[in-house]
Amino acid sequence: MFFLSIFAKSKKVMDVRKSKEVQPNYVNRICAETKMVGDMETQHDMRIDGCFEGNIKTAGRLVIGETGRYKGTVQCKFLDVWGEFVGSVNAYEVVTFKMGAVFDGEVHTEKLMMELGVVFNGTCVMHDSKST
């Protein structure tokens, strides 16, 4: 009990709580064989290897893994898709579709990268960083 009390009051833990910047080692994760329905808002990165249906707003990166399935609306800084994505995304910087990704929806982003083997059914609106 004493050890936990000391750790909870450490400067490092307090600094993380005060900081509003995205922490590189903080990742919200939905594992394979997990299904989630609802809305999520976070300052940290997020990875979906299971199924998620709803809206996501993150100040960081959203990754849809190879086994990931997503349906909804996303607002993020970066989006990387290996799995399936149905819906719309507004990514402030870059959207990347990796080989094997399946996309059906609408993309709004500054930069778009797409590997060979991606199935893209939808629209893309490009904007520059000055207009956001």
Buried (B, 14 or more C-beta within 10 A) or exposed (E): EEEEEEEEEEEEEEEEEEEEEBEEEEBBEBEEEEEEEEEBEBBBBBBBBBBBBBBBBBBBBBBBBBBBBBBBBBBBBBBBBBBBBBBBBBBBBBBBBBEBBBBEBBBBBBBBEBEEEBEBEBEBEEEEEEEE
